[in-house]
Amino acid sequence: MLIHIRTVGDTILQTNPTDSAPSTAVSFRAVVEIPNKLGMHLRPASQLVKLAAEFTDCEIHLSKDGQQVNAKSIMGVIMLAAEQGSEL
């Protein structure tokens, strides 16, 4: 798992080049492997989308083989066609 966090003191910062002041933000990145022999089918995909939707103030994206989708979209998650062994 790969996590990138930039901090200054106790504050987590992400600097936007167009802003004069940094904004408070956190960015996480993780690589996960699909263990289910049926892959990411409708049931686990819908559970993932429900969980992602609970984070209303966050953007959550999944990517596979260069294709990135919104994790809050059931159609996007299903379109990844993540079979067993796929890395997201």
C-alpha positions in Angstrom: 0.0 0.0 0.0 1.3 3.5 -0.9 0.2 6.5 1.1 1.2 10.1 0.3 0.7 12.7 3.0 2.4 16.1 3.2 2.4 17.8 6.6 3.6 21.0 8.1 3.5 20.7 11.9 0.2 19.2 12.9 -1.5 20.4 9.7 -1.9 18.3 6.5 -1.4 20.5 3.5 -1.9 20.3 -0.2 -0.7 23.3 -2.2 -2.6 24.4 -5.3 -0.4 26.5 -7.6 -3.2 28.8 -8.4 -4.0 29.6 -4.8 -1.9 31.9 -2.6 -2.6 29.8 0.5 -2.5 26.0 0.9 -5.7 24.1 1.5 -6.1 21.4 4.0 -6.4 18.0 2.3 -5.4 14.4 2.5 -4.6 12.1 -0.4 -4.3 8.3 -0.1 -3.3 5.8 -2.7 -3.5 2.0 -2.3 -3.1 -0.9 -4.6 -5.5 -3.8 -3.9 -5.9 -7.2 -5.5 -9.3 -8.7 -6.2 -9.3 -12.1 -4.4 -12.9 -13.2 -5.2 -12.9 -16.0 -7.8 -15.9 -14.2 -9.4 -14.1 -10.9 -9.5 -15.7 -7.5 -8.7 -19.3 -8.6 -9.6 -22.5 -6.6 -8.8 -22.8 -7.4 -5.1 -19.3 -6.4 -3.9 -19.3 -3.5 -6.4 -22.6 -2.1 -4.9 -21.2 -2.5 -1.3 -18.1 -0.6 -2.4 -20.2 2.2 -4.0 -22.4 2.4 -0.8 -19.3 2.7 1.3 -17.7 5.4 -0.9 -21.0 7.4 -1.0 -20.7 7.8 2.8 -17.7 10.0 2.3 -19.7 13.0 1.0 -16.8 15.5 1.2 -14.3 13.2 -0.6 -13.5 12.2 -4.2 -12.8 8.5 -4.5 -11.5 7.0 -7.7 -10.6 3.5 -8.8 -8.3 2.7 -11.7 -7.5 -0.4 -13.6 -5.2 -0.7 -16.7 -5.2 3.1 -17.0 -9.0 3.5 -16.9 -10.1 5.7 -13.9 -13.7 5.8 -12.6 -15.6 7.4 -9.8 -16.0 4.9 -6.9 -19.4 6.4 -6.1 -20.7 5.2 -9.5 -22.0 1.7 -9.8 -21.7 1.8 -13.6 -18.1 3.0 -13.4 -17.1 0.3 -11.0 -18.7 -2.4 -13.0 -17.2 -1.1 -16.3 -13.7 -1.8 -14.9 -14.5 -5.5 -15.3 -12.1 -6.4 -12.5 -11.6 -10.2 -12.5 -9.9 -12.2 -9.9 -6.3 -11.1 -9.5 -6.9 -7.7 -11.0 -5.1 -4.8 -9.2 -7.1 -1.6 -8.6 
